[in-house]
Amino acid sequence: SWLPATFKAFNCLAANLAYSMILADTFKDLFSTFGLDVSRTNALLGVSTLVILPLCLMKNLSSLAPFSLLGIAGMGYLALAMAV
């Protein structure tokens, strides 16, 4: 049926939008640290265009494998830091 496909498409859209908003706030604060006054809208457009769009258009995801290992190492470091 069309309902599960529509729900999944909306779910992906909402998750991508939430991720973009978090990145936009992070980059806005990061730019302000360096003295650059960037609006949240410009940060959102820049992050969406320069970071998220190329990742969405990748046909082969094997080039992201080293970053997956880096993420796993980061989670291990965080677990170790929380345990201490």
N, CA, C and O of each residue as an XYZ file, in Angstrom:
336
protein
N       0.833     -1.183      0.000
C       0.000      0.000      0.000
C       0.880      1.250      0.000
O       2.084      1.167      0.243
N       0.291      2.377     -0.267
C       1.025      3.627     -0.334
C       1.257      4.240      1.044
O       2.135      5.090      1.194
N       0.499      3.835      2.040
C       0.598      4.451      3.363
C       1.943      4.178      4.052
O       2.546      5.127      4.553
N       2.440      2.951      4.104
C       3.756      2.748      4.739
C       4.885      3.482      4.022
O       5.787      4.016      4.667
N       4.840      3.510      2.697
C       5.882      4.215      1.943
C       5.831      5.714      2.221
O       6.872      6.356      2.359
N       4.642      6.263      2.301
C       4.493      7.689      2.601
C       4.985      7.995      4.006
O       5.655      9.005      4.222
N       4.661      7.136      4.958
C       5.110      7.346      6.324
C       6.624      7.271      6.422
O       7.231      8.085      7.116
N       7.251      6.312      5.743
C       8.697      6.191      5.773
C       9.370      7.399      5.129
O      10.393      7.876      5.620
N       8.802      7.891      4.036
C       9.371      9.074      3.381
C       9.272     10.284      4.307
O      10.221     11.062      4.407
N       8.140     10.450      4.982
C       7.977     11.561      5.920
C       8.914     11.403      7.110
O       9.463     12.389      7.602
N       9.099     10.179      7.574
C      10.000      9.906      8.693
C      11.437     10.286      8.331
O      12.132     10.907      9.135
N      11.882      9.922      7.141
C      13.229     10.283      6.692
C      13.371     11.796      6.540
O      14.402     12.366      6.898
N      12.344     12.437      6.012
C      12.362     13.882      5.851
C      12.459     14.575      7.210
O      13.251     15.503      7.376
N      11.669     14.136      8.171
C      11.676     14.752      9.495
C      13.006     14.538     10.206
O      13.509     15.454     10.856
N      13.581     13.348     10.093
C      14.872     13.074     10.724
C      15.972     13.915     10.092
O      16.835     14.441     10.795
N      15.947     14.042      8.779
C      16.946     14.848      8.086
C      16.811     16.320      8.462
O      17.818     17.010      8.625
N      15.602     16.799      8.599
C      15.370     18.187      8.994
C      15.847     18.441     10.424
O      16.462     19.471     10.700
N      15.568     17.517     11.322
C      16.015     17.666     12.712
C      17.537     17.669     12.781
O      18.122     18.476     13.504
N      18.176     16.787     12.045
C      19.637     16.728     12.004
C      20.197     18.026     11.439
O      21.198     18.541     11.938
N      19.561     18.553     10.408
C      20.012     19.809      9.806
C      19.893     20.967     10.790
O      20.775     21.823     10.846
N      18.823     21.003     11.558
C      18.651     22.096     12.519
C      19.704     22.040     13.617
O      20.219     23.077     14.037
N      20.027     20.839     14.085
C      21.072     20.697     15.106
C      22.413     21.144     14.542
O      23.163     21.854     15.213
N      22.719     20.735     13.321
C      23.972     21.153     12.698
C      24.002     22.657     12.458
O      25.049     23.284     12.622
N      22.865     23.251     12.070
C      22.819     24.690     11.828
C      23.086     25.455     13.115
O      23.840     26.428     13.099
N      22.491     25.044     14.225
C      22.758     25.713     15.501
C      24.211     25.544     15.920
O      24.829     26.482     16.424
N      24.750     24.363     15.716
C      26.143     24.105     16.071
C      27.085     24.966     15.243
O      28.005     25.579     15.785
N      26.862     25.018     13.929
C      27.739     25.806     13.073
C      27.559     27.301     13.305
O      28.525     28.055     13.185
N      26.361     27.746     13.632
C      26.135     29.161     13.954
C      26.954     29.554     15.172
O      27.611     30.595     15.175
N      26.915     28.716     16.215
C      27.709     28.990     17.413
C      29.204     28.881     17.126
O      29.998     29.653     17.664
N      29.587     27.935     16.289
C      30.991     27.772     15.943
C      31.508     28.984     15.175
O      32.614     29.457     15.436
N      30.721     29.486     14.234
C      31.116     30.674     13.482
C      31.190     31.899     14.384
O      32.072     32.740     14.211
N      30.276     32.009     15.343
C      30.313     33.162     16.246
C      31.543     33.117     17.150
O      32.020     34.158     17.603
N      32.057     31.918     17.414
C      33.297     31.789     18.181
C      34.462     32.429     17.432
O      35.357     33.007     18.049
N      34.451     32.327     16.120
C      35.507     32.916     15.299
C      35.197     34.350     14.886
O      35.925     34.926     14.077
N      34.132     34.934     15.426
C      33.799     36.326     15.146
C      32.972     36.544     13.895
O      32.796     37.685     13.466
N      32.462     35.483     13.304
C      31.623     35.611     12.109
C      30.159     35.598     12.523
O      29.712     34.682     13.213
N      29.415     36.614     12.101
C      28.005     36.700     12.437
C      27.185     36.083     11.307
O      26.940     36.727     10.287
N      26.768     34.844     11.492
C      26.004     34.102     10.484
C      24.626     33.825     11.063
O      24.506     33.385     12.207
N      23.585     34.083     10.275
C      22.236     33.808     10.757
C      21.983     32.300     10.750
O      22.680     31.540     10.079
N      20.978     31.893     11.503
C      20.643     30.463     11.581
C      20.179     29.949     10.218
O      20.475     28.815      9.842
N      19.457     30.783      9.490
C      18.966     30.394      8.165
C      20.128     30.162      7.201
O      20.144     29.175      6.465
N      21.102     31.077      7.209
C      22.256     30.907      6.325
C      23.080     29.689      6.733
O      23.593     28.968      5.877
N      23.206     29.461      8.027
C      23.935     28.283      8.485
C      23.202     27.007      8.056
O      23.835     26.040      7.631
N      21.871     27.004      8.168
C      21.079     25.837      7.762
C      21.209     25.584      6.262
O      21.386     24.442      5.839
N      21.123     26.637      5.463
C      21.263     26.472      4.010
C      22.675     26.008      3.643
O      22.841     25.146      2.780
N      23.685     26.574      4.293
C      25.053     26.186      4.003
C      25.336     24.743      4.383
O      25.945     24.001      3.613
N      24.897     24.349      5.565
C      25.131     22.974      6.018
C      24.363     21.988      5.148
O      24.890     20.940      4.773
N      23.125     22.324      4.831
C      22.320     21.421      3.999
C      22.926     21.262      2.613
O      22.951     20.162      2.060
N      23.414     22.361      2.057
C      23.948     22.321      0.696
C      25.340     21.705      0.641
O      25.645     20.926     -0.262
N      26.184     22.055      1.610
C      27.582     21.642      1.532
C      27.899     20.335      2.251
O      28.903     19.697      1.936
N      27.065     19.920      3.213
C      27.362     18.714      3.983
C      26.355     17.603      3.694
O      26.742     16.496      3.320
N      25.082     17.890      3.864
C      24.072     16.830      3.807
C      23.751     16.410      2.377
O      23.624     15.216      2.106
N      23.619     17.362      1.460
C      23.276     17.018      0.081
C      24.300     16.093     -0.571
O      23.899     15.102     -1.181
N      25.610     16.370     -0.471
C      26.556     15.417     -1.065
C      26.488     14.022     -0.437
O      26.667     13.020     -1.130
N      26.229     13.957      0.877
C      26.105     12.641      1.506
C      24.866     11.902      1.015
O      24.887     10.680      0.866
N      23.790     12.638      0.766
C      22.565     12.001      0.272
C      22.706     11.527     -1.165
O      22.031     10.583     -1.573
N      23.566     12.163     -1.931
C      23.714     11.821     -3.337
C      24.787     10.765     -3.605
O      25.014     10.399     -4.759
N      25.441     10.275     -2.565
C      26.481      9.254     -2.754
C      25.857      7.939     -3.198
O      24.879      7.474     -2.612
N      26.428      7.348     -4.232
C      25.934      6.064     -4.727
C      26.594      4.897     -4.003
O      25.958      3.870     -3.772
N      27.875      5.051     -3.643
C      28.621      3.998     -2.967
C      29.041      4.522     -1.595
O      29.777      5.504     -1.502
N      28.578      3.877     -0.547
C      28.846      4.348      0.809
C      30.104      3.736      1.417
O      30.381      3.957      2.596
N      30.862      2.981      0.649
C      32.057      2.334      1.199
C      33.125      3.347      1.600
O      33.968      3.046      2.445
N      33.104      4.531      1.015
C      34.105      5.539      1.386
C      33.854      6.106      2.778
O      34.721      6.788      3.324
N      32.694      5.841      3.363
C      32.389      6.312      4.709
C      32.799      5.316      5.791
O      32.640      5.600      6.978
N      33.326      4.150      5.400
C      33.683      3.099      6.358
C      34.706      3.554      7.401
O      34.533      3.222      8.574
N      35.763      4.296      7.045
C      36.705      4.727      8.086
C      36.046      5.631      9.135
O      36.428      5.596     10.304
N      35.082      6.421      8.736
C      34.412      7.311      9.683
C      33.487      6.529     10.611
O      33.224      6.960     11.733
N      32.998      5.392     10.150
C      32.213      4.531     11.015
C      33.091      3.970     12.123
O      32.674      3.907     13.279
N      34.284      3.569     11.780
C      35.233      3.084     12.781
C      35.606      4.195     13.751
O      35.761      3.954     14.948
N      35.747      5.407     13.238
C      36.035      6.557     14.097
C      34.881      6.813     15.065
O      35.116      7.151     16.225
N      33.651      6.659     14.611
C      32.488      6.821     15.474
C      32.428      5.764     16.565
O      32.083      6.062     17.708
N      32.761      4.548     16.217
C      32.783      3.472     17.214
C      33.858      3.750     18.258
O      33.639      3.532     19.449
N      35.021      4.230     17.815
C      36.078      4.579     18.764
C      35.645      5.736     19.661
O      35.965      5.750     20.849
N      34.926      6.700     19.105
C      34.419      7.801     19.905
C      33.420      7.358     20.944
O      33.419      7.870     22.063
N      32.567      6.413     20.592
C      31.604      5.893     21.579
C      32.319      5.123     22.671
O      31.918      5.189     23.833
N      33.375      4.392     22.323
C      34.158      3.693     23.338
C      34.847      4.670     24.277
O      34.881      4.448     25.487
N      35.393      5.744     23.731
C      36.029      6.781     24.538
C      35.017      7.440     25.468
O      35.324      7.707     26.629
N      33.815      7.704     24.967
C      32.765      8.303     25.794
C      32.342      7.365     26.912
O      32.137      7.803     28.044
N      32.211      6.084     26.608
C      31.846      5.107     27.657
C      32.933      5.034     28.727
O      32.637      4.932     29.917
N      34.187      5.086     28.295
C      35.296      5.065     29.241
C      35.299      6.336     30.109
O      35.524      6.271     31.317
N      35.051      7.471     29.486
C      35.021      8.728     30.232
C      33.864      8.763     31.237
O      34.004      9.307     32.332
N      32.735      8.186     30.862
C      31.586      8.158     31.779
C      31.817      7.183     32.933
O      31.298      7.383     34.031
N      32.593      6.132     32.684
C      32.857      5.154     33.736
C      33.833      5.688     34.768
O      33.811      5.264     35.924
N      34.680      6.608     34.363
C      35.698      7.147     35.288
C      35.184      8.302     36.051
O      35.905      8.872     36.869
